[in-house]
Amino acid sequence: MKSVSVGKILFYIYLGVLAALAVFFCIFLQQTYREYTTLKQRQAQYERQLEQAEQELAYKKHYYENLLNNPEFVERVVRQKLGYARPGEILFRFERED
């Protein structure tokens, strides 16, 4: 029977431990990378939602300013949304057949 030196046994043990650590860190890095990509996708989605909300806010601010400062705009909105008319005007309303 051949005798194996203690140095070779320790070398193979260290090599096995090193391989196990390499596998562990590869799995850990893969999971971390998946989480990172998921978070980047969420960030992009939230940025799109924020941009849409900012556009909507700008539109509503403009609409509000027109309601406060533009009497012609107010009249048009009241006529369209509430169906008001001036005295003596006749309104025709048509119902849609959907």
Order of alpha helices (4+ residues) and beta strands (2+ residues): alpha-alpha
